[in-house]
């Protein structure tokens, strides 16, 4: 799918010095000099995944009058062919006066890939009529087309052409000839060609063996199979499927089991083609071993062939074998592992039709399946109907809610679980700790922590890691410190250290993160990739750029840690946030792998922060060329244009979002008062105490303006009057949450807010004023980090 930021070439004359391709939002340019064919070939490879880019280069090839260059035309045909534009590839071919073999073959391959076999044969006939060279590759592909359309006469003509040219012993052509002749039952002729070959690849062996099996000459098939193994050629699943069919043909079950054992040694037991052959063999030879069949059923489901699994189950039932619940649960488990919702629904229907009762084991398996597929309404429906629910059933539902972003519902369900007298286990409690972390619910988190302590679960490394994360995300780093420093765990592993380093990082405590890193090394724990991700994030949020640069370079030099895409993305974010955009861009270009969306998004955010419109547009274009379906990319680009007051382009970006079916993630803020979480949306008026909240907002507005606050309306991405923009700013969700916090908590107490998106510049600024006026500490956790506002200042020092 071409990028929505389409390229436009306007070709009026030869431009030997510089050619540019541009979109409404970006400019991509490349220097051509005198534009030799080799340079154009490189450009075609560069734009190999961009049809508009290939067309642009093609236009310049035409302008520079080098379209008849054979090697360049071959590359151009290949580029169009690989993009699925076969009609353009054919036009390029038709414009070459005397096309050579490579360009002819490139077109033939295109027809075969599109399964246009008759067109491929017509093209081959065209080649012959124009007296173009028909080499071994052209004959090979033409013969494959004959096999696909079962055209014996034309196939024999091609074989005769090959023999007359003396190219019939080419390895790939000979394999195609053997396969073609075997398909038409010409065993003798095929064997003569096969025996005359010095080198036989596995395709050739498969063709001759498969042909003998289809002709029911099983002894010859077995002989050739043993010869193949003797020559050291490793069988493929197709080879083994033929041998299994041969065992079925000679009706030798013991031999079939031996071949099955060989299949397992070759680690082909989950190949669908092999599985199908085994099923047919065992069924026709009357062997109905339930354990073996269960394994094959599982293999089908794991590969997504649920219909075939059902057919196998039906065969079992026909042979009077009753499936036990273990088999069915295994099937459901396999669907859950692959998050295959449609297959899971089909299995659920089969269970119902087969008369299985919904007991606690089946119910739990179904809840787990639907939860892992994100189908929570289905999961809860099964959960509510499952009898005798045990801790595993409850945990499956709780974990499903927590992992699918329904943390508050998970906590409510835990209350129901306690009322029913079901004791939670460690897995249940850890999922609840993660729920509390997501919601920033400190009070509930402390309750779960106490529950862990009372039941002896709190001291495992897994649970301690979850607790550190929870306290950090609830804004209580000192509590996270206590978990790691005052626990009796004698050996702290790298996961535990990473969690505490990460907790410092999200609060912008870079010095403490580095101190923990040094202590970790002193205690003999080796860092890993995640350690450096946390460290770079900590340096990023603390403005410790040089320290971050040193850490990045020390990873490979001092710790032998391979620099991954994730680490590069962190480093790009570090440089971009610091305004070192040229260095960040160069780093993205010089990565030892293709630019990742994470790295480009980090660069794009830096462009927004530092108002670099040109680089921001260029980066957004690259992101969209990667097919990134992240509405945040469009929103940031729209923000960049809004700051530059280019409202027509803001509207265009929004139109593109609508065309792609994308919507901006709505912002919301959470605040916990007592044991209840309150959610506020932008311009929200649904809260029961809304009149009191509005009154506090109005008072705050008056007081901060009197203290020197000036609204930054660039945060509003709408072309409306300034007064309307100011009104919209005061409707932001975090301001409503802060007002409600002031209304509902004692004077002087801390106010803690959770924001799902990055806090805007104006809300960040106004919260500093509010903290000084009301003499409160206000802690805001946004999508990136924590902000501790106190006495008119923020812990991030306006660097976020």
C-alpha positions, 0 to 999 in steps of 0.5 A: 500500500503506497504511503499517503504522503505520495511523491510527485515528479514533474518531468519536463526536461532532462535534469542531470544534476539533481532530481527531487521527489516530494510529498505535500509534507516532505521532501526526499531528494537524491543526487544523480550527477550524470546519472549512470545506470548503476546509480539508477539501479541502486535507487530502484533497490532503495525504493523497492517497497514503494511503488510511487518511488519506483515510478519516480525513478522510472520517469527519470530513466526515461528523461535521461534516455537510458531506458533501453539499457538491458541490465537497468531494464531488468532491475526495473522489471524486477522492481515492478514485478516484486511490487505486484505491478506486472502490467508496468513490468510488461510495458518496460519489456515491450519498449526494449527493441531486442530484450536479452534472456534476463529481462525475459525471464524476469517477466516469466517469473512475474506471470508464474508468481501471479499464477497466470500460467497461460499468459506465461506460456503465451509470453514464451511463445512470443519469445520464440516468435521474436527469435529471442534467447530461450535459455535454461531458466526460461525453459524451466519456468515455461515447463512449470507453467505447462505442469500447472495447466496440464499441457502435455504437448507444449511441455514436450515441445519445451523439453525438445527445445531444451534437448536440442539446445543441450541444456537439459542437464541443468539441475533446475530444468532437469528437476522440472522435466522429471516432475513434468514427465512423472505427472503424466505417468512417463516413468521410464523417460523421467527415470532416464533423465534422473539417472543421467544427472550428476547432481540431484537436489531434493526437489528432483528426488521428491519428483521421482519418488512422488511419481513412483508412489502415485504410479503405485510402484512402491518398491521403486519409491522405497529404493529411491528413498533409501538411495536419497538418504545414502547420498546425504540428501535430507528429506523434506515434509513432501518426501516423508508424505510420499513415504507415508503414502507408500506405507499405506499403499503396501498396507504395512502398519509396522513400516508406517510406524517406523516412518512415523518415528523417522518423521519425529527424528526429523522434527516434522511432527507438526507439519500439516502435510505430514500430519494429514498423511499420517492421519490417512495412513492410520485411519486406513490401516485401522490403528486408532491409538488415542495418544498418537491421534491426540498429538496429531489433533494438537498439531493441526490446531497449533498450525491453525487447521481447525477444520482438519482437527475436527475431521480427525476428531470425527474419524475418532468418533466413527471408530467408536473412540470417546474423546475425554475432556483432556483432549478437548482441553488440550485443543482449547489450550493450543488455541489460547497459545496462538490467540486464535479466536475464530478457531476457539469459537469453533471448538466451543461450538463442537464441545457443545454439540458433542454433549460435553458438560461445562465443568470447572476444567472446561470452563477454565480452559474456555475463560483462558482462551477467550481472555487471551484473545481479548474477547472478555464478554465471551470469557465472562459469559463462560465464567458466570456459567461455570459451576464450582469455580476454583482459584484457577478459574477466578485467576484466569478471569482476573488475569484476563481483565488485568492484561486487557486494560480492565484493571478496575474491573479486575479489582472489583472481581477480586472482591467478589472472589473474597466474598465467595470464600475462594483463597487467592494464590500467588498468580492471582495476587500478582495480577492484582498488583499489576492492576493497581500499578496500572490504575495508580491505586496506592491504597488498594496496592497496599492492601494486596501487598499486605495480603501477599505478606500474610500468605507468605508470597511477598518474598519471591523475586517475581512478586517483589518485582511487581511490588516495586513496579506498583509503588513506583507507578503509584508515585511512592519511590521510597516504598519501592526502595523498602521492598528491595532494601529491607527484604530478606532475599539474599540474592537479588537477580537482574530482573529485580535490579532492573525494576528498581532502576526503572522506577527511578527512571520514570521519576527522573531520578537519574543519579539514583538510577546510576547509583543503583547500577553501580551497586548492582555491579558491585554485588556481582549481578551482570546487567542485560539489555533491559538494564540499559533500556532502564538506564537510558530512560532514566538519563533521558528523563533527567537531562543527563545526556552525556551520561546516557551517551557514555552508557550507550557506548559502554554496552558493547565495549564493556558489557558485550551487550548487542545494541538492539533496535530497542536500545537504539530507540532509547538513544534516539529519544535521548538525543531528540529530547535534548534537541540534538536532532541532527545527531539523532537523525544520523543515528537512525540512518546509520543503524545496523538494521532498518529504521524501526518505528520506535526510533522514528517516533522518538525522533518525531517527538523531538521534532515536536518539542523543538518545533522542527517542522521540516524534519518532523514532516520527513520523519512522519513520512518515513513512519507512514511508509513503514505502514505504522497504524499509530494514530499518535504519529498523525497527532504529533504531525498535526501538532507540528503543523498547528504550532507552525499555524499551517492549518490547511495541512492540519486539516489534511492530516485529520482527513488522512486519519479518517481515511485510514480509519484511525481515531485519536486516543481520548485523554482521561485522568484518574484520581483515587479518593478513599477507595474509589477511582474517579475518571475525568475526560476532557470537558467532562460534565458528568461528575455528580459534584460538577458544579463544585468542580467548575467553581474551583476551576474558575477560582484557580483560573483567576488566581493563576492569571493574577500570579502571571500565568499566560496560557499557551494555546499552541496546545490546541490543534484547532483553528479557532479564536484564542478565547475558545482555545483558552476555554478548551485548555481549562477543560483538560481532564487533569485540571478537572481531576486536580480541582476534584482533588482539592475539593475532596481531600484535606488541606495540605495533603498530596494530590495524585493524578494518573493521565493516560497521555503525555501532559500538554505544555500548558497543563504542565505550566499551570500545575506549577502555578496551582501547586504554589497557590494551594500549597500542595504537592501534586504528583502527575503520572503521564504516559511518559514519566512522573511529574512532582509539582511542589511550590511552583516547580516540577521535578522534571525541571521542564525537561520531559 
